[in-house]
Amino acid sequence: MLPKKKDTKSINQINFMAILFAGLFAFLSAFLVIVNEYMEFQKEIKVIEENYIEMQQKSASAQLNLLSNITEYRFTQSKSLPKEEIYQKLKEDMAALMSQAEESQNYVFLERDSGEVLYRSFSGELEDTRKDIVVTKVYEPLGLILGSGVSTRNIEDVLAQKKKDYQDKIINFVLKIYMLTLFLYLVSTIEYRYVSDIMTREIRFIIYSFKKASQSYEFIDMEKIKFEEFQEIVTHANVMIEEIKVKNSALVDLNSNLEAIVEQKTEELKRSVAYTQELLEKQDRFVKNAIHEINTPLSIILMNIDLYNLKYEKNPYLLKIEAAVKVLDNIYEDLAYVVKKDRVVYEKAVIDFSKFLTERAEYFEDVAEGNKLHIVTNIAPDLFIVFNDIELQRICDNNLSNAIKYSYEKQPLHVTLYAEKKSVVLEVENYGEMIKFPEQLFNRYYREDEARGGFGLGLNIVKEICDANDVSIEVLSDASKTLFRYRFAKG
């Protein structure tokens, strides 16, 4: 029995983490919308206050001009009278003016240049008006200071009413936003859980059937499998069970008559060895077919995401899914390469490295965006090498995937290609933690950070390809960034 790896996770655990992340994202988005509404309200309050003050300033200035005109008229009509009588008439004019004015926050006052207050239309001290809007004007013929003011106390009442209205509005808005968010979240969660539960049940049924088949050689019931991909796997498994069952029956018969027919069965035993080898080859084909079947759902998911993006705006949830699928696709390509590398001859050809690297960087752009990164390319044009395109893709894809996986968020990822004498140099640089054990980095199954996931095959595949093609590797890492540099022979 194989020991269970400590870093393995069940489908239910992955589903729970995905649903939890989706919920947090949905409610955070709603919170940001509410914060934006609040900031807009603060701007509106500021505009109301500024407009109110500007209007009151105009009112005070207009009233001062009227007061100045009255004073000028009274002085012109009463030049022959003593100043005290003129002052008295001015006070009467002001009192008449204020009695005719509608109820408002405006007021006027009259002072001598010595500071003596002759008239004011409000009760209290002048110091009480220091926060109001006040304008004054000196009338030198009579040695007077004319003043007009407007109280700003009403602005607090206006703002208080505005805030109350906004509070009612924002409460209603918050309820609607969160109810809509909760509804959409519940619908998507139910749909996601429904599909995941079906897949989980079928996987558990297949595992249970394999265990049962190992004891009683019973076939797996195809009627209980709904997904075509799982049906293909079960079909191959049933063929293996049938062949193993026949072989086991033959071995039982052989053992029961061994003493009597040992010479006769010797030849059959040789054929049995050949037959067993055939079974192993079929098992190997089964593994390759199973890996191949993984590619079908991945391709379907990517194709449907592309079709959705062509028809609608980019969806942040689909962006995350597309990034995850591309990571799975890269793992699939690594596994496929490991299975085929000893049986397939990878022919070399002249490759436009500049165009090839540009396409691979564009492919991983969504993966980088899903991890809150962005790729910055500096690729010199028309650089050619003699290489196999599948092996070159493994080098490029594994370096780009690892750079994204181990980079800090919101940091650039630099991809550079340039010529250097007789070499073409590829550099992939990211900002992240320092590599602790660079001498172990290219070992199979080694992972610098166990929490990041993966099989630990990518860089080992890169090392094997580079060694076989005379490509030099250089790794530079410090506390802030890591650089992988590869030197290819020019084509």
C-alpha positions as CSV (number, residue, x, y, z in Angstrom):
1,M,0.0,0.0,0.0
2,L,1.5,3.3,-1.0
3,P,1.8,5.9,1.8
4,K,-0.4,9.0,1.5
5,K,1.6,12.1,0.7
6,K,1.3,14.9,3.3
7,D,0.6,17.6,0.7
8,T,-2.3,15.9,-1.0
9,K,-5.8,17.4,-0.9
10,S,-9.2,15.9,-1.5
11,I,-11.7,17.3,-4.0
12,N,-13.9,18.5,-1.2
13,Q,-11.1,20.5,0.3
14,I,-10.3,22.1,-3.0
15,N,-14.0,22.8,-3.5
16,F,-14.3,24.4,-0.1
17,M,-11.3,26.7,-0.7
18,A,-12.7,27.7,-4.1
19,I,-16.1,28.5,-2.7
20,L,-14.6,30.4,0.3
21,F,-12.4,32.5,-2.1
22,A,-15.4,33.3,-4.3
23,G,-17.4,34.4,-1.3
24,L,-14.7,36.6,0.0
25,F,-14.2,38.1,-3.5
26,A,-17.9,38.8,-3.9
27,F,-18.4,40.5,-0.6
28,L,-15.2,42.5,-0.9
29,S,-16.4,43.8,-4.3
30,A,-19.7,44.8,-2.7
31,F,-17.7,46.6,0.1
32,L,-15.6,48.5,-2.5
33,V,-18.8,49.7,-4.3
34,I,-20.2,51.0,-0.9
35,V,-16.9,52.7,-0.1
36,N,-17.0,54.4,-3.5
37,E,-20.5,55.6,-2.9
38,Y,-19.5,57.1,0.5
39,M,-16.5,58.9,-1.1
40,E,-18.9,60.4,-3.7
41,F,-21.2,61.6,-0.9
42,Q,-18.3,63.3,0.8
43,K,-17.5,65.2,-2.5
44,E,-21.2,66.2,-2.8
45,I,-21.2,67.5,0.8
46,K,-18.1,69.6,0.0
47,V,-19.7,71.0,-3.1
48,I,-22.9,72.0,-1.2
49,E,-20.8,73.7,1.5
50,E,-18.7,75.6,-1.0
51,N,-21.8,76.7,-3.0
52,Y,-23.6,77.8,0.1
53,I,-20.7,79.9,1.3
54,E,-20.3,81.5,-2.2
55,M,-24.0,82.3,-2.3
56,Q,-23.8,83.9,1.2
57,Q,-20.8,86.0,0.1
58,K,-22.7,87.4,-2.8
59,S,-25.7,88.2,-0.6
60,A,-23.5,90.0,1.9
61,S,-21.7,92.0,-0.8
62,A,-25.1,93.0,-2.5
63,Q,-26.4,94.1,0.9
64,L,-23.3,96.2,1.6
65,N,-23.6,97.9,-1.8
66,L,-27.2,98.8,-0.9
67,L,-26.1,100.1,2.5
68,S,-23.4,102.2,0.8
69,N,-25.9,103.7,-1.6
70,I,-28.3,104.7,1.3
71,T,-25.4,106.3,3.2
72,E,-24.3,108.2,0.1
73,Y,-27.9,109.4,-0.5
74,R,-28.4,110.5,3.1
75,F,-25.1,112.4,3.2
76,T,-25.9,114.2,0.0
77,Q,-29.4,115.2,1.2
78,S,-28.2,116.2,4.7
79,K,-24.8,117.9,4.3
80,S,-26.0,121.0,6.2
81,L,-27.0,119.0,9.3
82,P,-24.7,118.1,12.1
83,K,-23.1,114.6,11.9
84,E,-25.0,113.4,14.9
85,E,-28.3,114.1,13.2
86,I,-27.1,112.4,10.0
87,Y,-26.0,109.4,12.1
88,Q,-29.5,109.3,13.6
89,K,-31.2,109.4,10.2
90,L,-28.9,106.6,8.9
91,K,-29.8,104.5,11.9
92,E,-33.5,105.1,11.1
93,D,-32.8,104.2,7.4
94,M,-31.1,101.0,8.4
95,A,-33.8,100.0,10.8
96,A,-36.4,100.6,8.1
97,L,-34.3,98.6,5.6
98,M,-34.0,95.6,8.0
99,S,-37.7,95.7,9.0
100,Q,-38.7,95.5,5.3
101,A,-36.3,92.6,4.6
102,E,-37.6,89.1,4.7
103,E,-36.6,86.9,7.6
104,S,-33.1,85.7,6.8
105,Q,-29.6,85.3,8.3
106,N,-28.4,88.7,6.9
107,Y,-27.5,91.6,9.2
108,V,-25.9,95.0,9.1
109,F,-23.9,97.2,11.5
110,L,-22.6,100.8,11.6
111,E,-19.4,102.0,13.4
112,R,-17.4,105.1,13.7
113,D,-13.8,104.9,12.7
114,S,-13.0,105.2,16.4
115,G,-14.7,101.8,17.0
116,E,-17.9,103.1,18.5
117,V,-20.9,101.0,17.4
118,L,-23.7,103.3,16.2
119,Y,-26.1,100.6,15.0
120,R,-26.4,96.9,14.5
121,S,-29.4,94.8,13.5
122,F,-28.7,91.8,15.7
123,S,-28.4,91.1,19.4
124,G,-25.2,90.0,21.1
125,E,-21.6,91.0,20.7
126,L,-19.8,91.5,17.4
127,E,-17.4,88.8,18.5
128,D,-20.2,86.3,18.1
129,T,-20.1,86.8,14.4
130,R,-16.4,86.0,13.9
131,K,-17.3,82.7,12.1
132,D,-19.8,84.4,9.8
133,I,-19.2,85.9,6.4
134,V,-18.7,89.7,7.0
135,V,-17.8,92.4,4.5
136,T,-17.1,96.1,5.4
137,K,-16.5,99.4,3.6
138,V,-15.2,102.7,4.9
139,Y,-17.2,105.9,4.2
140,E,-14.7,108.7,4.7
141,P,-17.0,111.7,4.4
142,L,-18.8,110.7,7.6
143,G,-15.9,108.7,9.2
144,L,-18.0,105.5,9.2
145,I,-17.4,101.8,8.7
146,L,-20.3,100.2,7.0
147,G,-20.7,96.4,7.6
148,S,-22.9,93.6,6.2
149,G,-22.8,90.0,7.3
150,V,-24.5,86.6,6.8
151,S,-24.7,83.9,9.4
152,T,-23.3,80.5,8.3
153,R,-25.0,78.6,11.1
154,N,-27.7,77.3,8.7
155,I,-25.0,75.3,6.8
156,E,-24.9,72.8,9.7
157,D,-28.6,72.2,9.4
158,V,-28.4,71.8,5.6
159,L,-25.5,69.3,5.9
160,A,-27.2,67.4,8.8
161,Q,-30.3,66.9,6.6
162,K,-28.2,65.9,3.6
163,K,-26.4,63.3,5.8
164,K,-29.7,61.9,7.1
165,D,-30.9,61.6,3.5
166,Y,-27.7,59.8,2.5
167,Q,-27.9,57.5,5.5
168,D,-31.3,56.3,4.4
169,K,-30.1,56.0,0.8
170,I,-26.9,54.0,1.7
171,I,-28.8,51.6,4.0
172,N,-31.2,50.8,1.2
173,F,-28.3,50.5,-1.3
174,V,-26.2,48.2,1.0
175,L,-29.2,45.9,1.5
176,K,-29.8,45.6,-2.2
177,I,-26.1,45.1,-3.0
178,Y,-25.5,42.4,-0.4
179,M,-28.8,40.7,-1.2
180,L,-27.8,40.5,-4.9
181,T,-24.3,39.4,-4.1
182,L,-25.6,36.7,-1.7
183,F,-28.1,35.5,-4.3
184,L,-25.4,35.3,-7.1
185,Y,-23.0,33.6,-4.7
186,L,-25.5,31.0,-3.6
187,V,-26.6,30.2,-7.2
188,S,-23.0,29.8,-8.4
189,T,-22.1,27.8,-5.3
190,I,-25.0,25.4,-5.7
191,E,-24.2,24.8,-9.4
192,Y,-20.5,24.3,-8.7
193,R,-21.1,22.0,-5.8
194,Y,-23.6,20.0,-8.0
195,V,-21.0,19.3,-10.7
196,S,-18.3,18.6,-8.2
197,D,-20.4,16.2,-6.2
198,I,-21.2,14.2,-9.4
199,M,-17.4,14.0,-10.3
200,T,-16.5,13.1,-6.7
201,R,-19.1,10.2,-6.5
202,E,-17.8,8.8,-9.8
203,I,-14.2,9.0,-8.8
204,R,-15.0,7.3,-5.4
205,F,-17.0,4.6,-7.3
206,I,-14.0,3.9,-9.6
207,I,-11.6,3.7,-6.7
208,Y,-13.9,1.3,-4.9
209,S,-14.4,-0.8,-8.0
210,F,-10.6,-1.1,-8.5
211,K,-10.2,-2.3,-4.9
212,K,-13.0,-4.8,-5.4
213,A,-11.6,-6.0,-8.8
214,S,-8.2,-6.7,-7.2
215,Q,-9.9,-9.3,-5.0
216,S,-12.7,-10.8,-7.1
217,Y,-11.9,-9.6,-10.7
218,E,-15.4,-8.1,-11.1
219,F,-15.8,-5.6,-13.9
220,I,-16.6,-2.0,-13.2
221,D,-20.2,-1.1,-14.0
222,M,-20.2,1.3,-17.0
223,E,-23.9,2.2,-16.4
224,K,-22.9,4.1,-13.3
225,I,-20.4,6.3,-15.1
226,K,-21.8,9.5,-16.6
227,F,-18.7,11.4,-17.9
228,E,-17.2,10.2,-21.2
229,E,-13.6,10.7,-19.9
230,F,-14.2,8.4,-17.0
231,Q,-16.0,5.8,-19.2
232,E,-12.8,5.7,-21.4
233,I,-10.7,5.0,-18.3
234,V,-13.1,2.3,-17.1
235,T,-13.2,0.6,-20.5
236,H,-9.4,0.2,-20.4
237,A,-9.6,-1.0,-16.8
238,N,-12.2,-3.7,-17.7
239,V,-10.0,-4.9,-20.5
240,M,-7.1,-5.3,-18.1
241,I,-9.3,-7.0,-15.5
242,E,-10.5,-9.5,-18.1
243,E,-6.9,-10.3,-19.3
244,I,-5.6,-10.6,-15.7
245,K,-8.6,-12.9,-14.8
246,V,-7.8,-15.2,-17.7
247,K,-4.2,-15.3,-16.8
248,N,-4.9,-16.0,-13.2
249,S,-7.2,-18.9,-14.2
250,A,-4.4,-20.3,-16.3
251,L,-1.9,-20.0,-13.5
252,V,-4.3,-21.9,-11.1
253,D,-4.7,-24.7,-13.6
254,L,-0.9,-24.8,-14.0
255,N,-0.3,-25.1,-10.3
256,S,-2.8,-27.9,-9.8
257,N,-1.2,-30.1,-12.4
258,L,2.4,-29.0,-12.0
259,E,3.9,-32.4,-11.1
260,A,2.3,-34.2,-14.0
261,I,2.8,-31.7,-16.8
262,V,5.9,-29.8,-15.8
263,E,7.6,-30.3,-19.1
264,Q,4.5,-29.4,-21.1
265,K,3.9,-26.2,-19.1
266,T,7.5,-25.1,-19.4
267,E,6.8,-24.0,-23.0
268,E,3.5,-22.4,-21.9
269,L,5.4,-20.6,-19.1
270,K,7.6,-19.0,-21.8
271,R,4.5,-17.9,-23.6
272,S,3.1,-16.7,-20.3
273,V,6.2,-14.5,-19.9
274,A,5.6,-13.0,-23.3
275,Y,2.0,-12.5,-22.5
276,T,2.8,-10.8,-19.2
277,Q,5.2,-8.5,-21.1
278,E,2.3,-7.7,-23.5
279,L,0.1,-6.9,-20.4
280,L,2.7,-4.5,-19.1
281,E,2.9,-2.9,-22.5
282,K,-0.9,-2.5,-22.5
283,Q,-0.7,-1.1,-19.0
284,D,1.8,1.4,-20.2
285,R,-0.5,2.3,-23.1
286,F,-3.3,2.6,-20.5
287,V,-1.3,5.2,-18.5
288,K,-0.5,7.1,-21.7
289,N,-4.2,7.0,-22.8
290,A,-5.2,8.2,-19.3
291,I,-2.8,11.1,-19.5
292,H,-4.1,11.8,-23.1
293,E,-7.7,11.9,-21.8
294,I,-6.8,14.6,-19.4
295,N,-6.0,16.9,-22.3
296,T,-9.6,16.7,-23.7
297,P,-11.4,18.4,-20.8
298,L,-8.6,20.9,-20.5
299,S,-8.9,21.8,-24.1
300,I,-12.7,22.1,-23.9
301,I,-12.4,24.4,-20.8
302,L,-9.9,26.7,-22.5
303,M,-11.9,26.8,-25.8
304,N,-15.1,27.7,-24.0
305,I,-13.4,30.4,-22.0
306,D,-12.0,31.9,-25.2
307,L,-15.5,31.8,-26.8
308,Y,-16.9,33.5,-23.7
309,N,-14.3,36.2,-23.8
310,L,-15.0,36.9,-27.4
311,K,-18.7,37.4,-26.8
312,Y,-18.6,39.1,-23.4
313,E,-16.4,41.2,-21.2
314,K,-13.6,39.5,-19.3
315,N,-14.9,37.8,-16.2
316,P,-12.5,37.8,-13.1
317,Y,-13.8,34.4,-12.1
318,L,-13.1,32.9,-15.5
319,L,-9.7,34.6,-15.5
320,K,-8.8,32.6,-12.4
321,I,-10.2,29.4,-13.9
322,E,-8.3,30.0,-17.2
323,A,-5.0,30.6,-15.3
324,A,-5.5,27.4,-13.3
325,V,-6.3,25.4,-16.4
326,K,-3.2,26.7,-18.1
327,V,-1.1,25.6,-15.1
328,L,-2.7,22.2,-15.3
329,D,-2.0,22.1,-19.1
330,N,1.7,22.8,-18.4
331,I,1.8,19.9,-15.9
332,Y,0.1,17.7,-18.5
333,E,2.7,18.6,-21.1
334,D,5.5,17.7,-18.6
335,L,3.9,14.3,-17.8
336,A,3.4,13.6,-21.5
337,Y,7.0,14.5,-22.2
338,V,8.2,12.2,-19.4
339,V,6.2,9.2,-20.8
340,K,7.3,9.7,-24.4
341,K,10.9,10.9,-24.1
342,D,12.5,7.4,-24.2
343,R,10.3,6.2,-27.2
344,V,10.3,9.3,-29.4
345,V,13.1,10.9,-31.4
346,Y,12.7,14.7,-31.2
347,E,13.9,16.0,-34.5
348,K,15.5,19.4,-34.6
349,A,14.7,22.2,-37.0
350,V,15.5,25.9,-37.4
351,I,13.2,27.9,-35.1
352,D,12.5,31.6,-34.9
353,F,13.2,31.9,-31.2
354,S,12.0,35.5,-31.0
355,K,8.6,34.7,-32.4
356,F,8.4,31.4,-30.4
357,L,9.2,33.1,-27.0
358,T,6.7,36.0,-27.7
359,E,3.9,33.5,-28.3
360,R,4.7,31.6,-25.0
361,A,4.8,34.8,-23.0
362,E,1.4,35.8,-24.4
363,Y,0.0,32.4,-23.5
364,F,1.1,32.9,-19.9
365,E,-0.2,36.5,-19.7
366,D,-3.6,35.4,-18.3
367,V,-1.8,33.1,-15.7
368,A,0.3,36.1,-14.6
369,E,-2.8,38.4,-14.4
370,G,-4.6,35.8,-12.4
371,N,-1.7,35.9,-9.9
372,K,-1.7,39.7,-9.8
373,L,1.5,40.0,-11.9
374,H,2.4,41.3,-15.4
375,I,5.0,40.1,-17.9
376,V,7.5,42.6,-19.3
377,T,9.2,41.3,-22.5
378,N,12.4,42.6,-24.1
379,I,12.8,40.2,-27.1
380,A,15.2,41.0,-29.9
381,P,13.8,40.2,-33.3
382,D,15.0,37.6,-35.8
383,L,17.0,35.3,-33.5
384,F,17.2,31.7,-34.8
385,I,18.3,28.4,-33.2
386,V,18.4,24.8,-34.3
387,F,16.2,23.0,-31.7
388,N,13.2,20.8,-31.3
389,D,10.0,22.8,-30.8
390,I,8.5,20.5,-28.2
391,E,11.7,20.5,-26.1
392,L,12.0,24.3,-26.5
393,Q,8.5,24.7,-25.3
394,R,9.2,22.7,-22.1
395,I,12.1,25.0,-21.3
396,C,10.1,28.2,-21.9
397,D,6.9,27.1,-20.3
398,N,8.5,25.7,-17.1
399,N,10.6,28.8,-16.6
400,L,7.6,31.1,-17.1
401,S,5.3,29.0,-14.9
402,N,7.9,28.8,-12.1
403,A,8.6,32.5,-12.3
404,I,4.8,33.3,-11.9
405,K,4.4,30.7,-9.1
406,Y,7.2,32.0,-6.9
407,S,6.9,35.8,-7.6
408,Y,5.6,38.4,-5.2
409,E,2.2,39.9,-6.1
410,K,2.0,43.1,-8.2
411,Q,5.6,42.8,-9.4
412,P,6.8,42.6,-13.0
413,L,8.2,39.4,-14.5
414,H,11.0,40.2,-17.0
415,V,11.5,37.9,-20.1
416,T,14.6,38.9,-22.2
417,L,16.1,37.4,-25.3
418,Y,19.2,38.8,-27.0
419,A,22.3,37.8,-29.0
420,E,25.7,37.4,-27.5
421,K,28.6,36.5,-29.8
422,K,27.8,32.9,-30.9
423,S,25.0,32.5,-28.5
424,V,21.3,33.4,-28.1
425,V,20.6,34.2,-24.4
426,L,17.3,33.6,-22.7
427,E,16.7,35.3,-19.3
428,V,13.7,34.9,-17.0
429,E,13.7,37.2,-13.9
430,N,11.1,37.5,-11.1
431,Y,10.9,39.2,-7.8
432,G,10.5,36.7,-5.0
433,E,12.2,34.9,-2.1
434,M,15.8,33.8,-2.4
435,I,16.5,30.2,-3.5
436,K,17.9,28.4,-0.5
437,F,19.4,25.4,-2.2
438,P,20.2,26.1,-5.8
439,E,22.4,23.0,-6.1
440,Q,19.2,20.8,-5.6
441,L,17.0,22.9,-7.8
442,F,17.1,20.6,-10.9
443,N,16.7,17.3,-9.0
444,R,13.6,15.3,-9.8
445,Y,10.8,15.8,-7.3
446,Y,12.6,18.5,-5.5
447,R,10.5,21.6,-4.6
448,E,11.9,24.7,-2.9
449,D,8.5,25.5,-1.3
450,E,6.3,22.5,-0.5
451,A,3.2,24.8,-0.1
452,R,3.3,25.9,-3.8
453,G,2.3,22.5,-5.1
454,G,3.4,20.7,-8.3
455,F,5.4,17.4,-8.9
456,G,8.9,18.8,-8.9
457,L,9.4,17.6,-12.5
458,G,9.6,20.8,-14.5
459,L,13.2,21.9,-13.8
460,N,14.5,18.4,-14.0
461,I,13.0,18.1,-17.5
462,V,14.6,21.4,-18.4
463,K,18.0,20.2,-17.1
464,E,17.8,17.0,-19.1
465,I,16.9,18.8,-22.3
466,C,19.7,21.4,-21.8
467,D,22.3,18.8,-21.1
468,A,21.3,16.8,-24.2
469,N,21.5,20.0,-26.4
470,D,24.6,21.7,-24.9
471,V,22.6,24.6,-23.4
472,S,24.3,26.2,-20.4
473,I,22.3,27.1,-17.3
474,E,23.0,29.9,-14.8
475,V,20.9,30.7,-11.7
476,L,21.4,33.9,-9.8
477,S,19.3,34.6,-6.7
478,D,19.4,37.1,-3.8
479,A,16.9,38.3,-1.2
480,S,14.8,40.3,-3.7
481,K,14.9,38.6,-7.1
482,T,15.9,35.4,-9.0
483,L,17.3,35.2,-12.6
484,F,17.5,32.0,-14.8
485,R,19.9,32.4,-17.8
486,Y,20.2,29.9,-20.7
487,R,22.7,30.1,-23.6
488,F,21.7,28.5,-26.9
489,A,23.9,28.0,-29.9
490,K,22.9,30.3,-32.7
491,G,21.1,28.7,-35.7
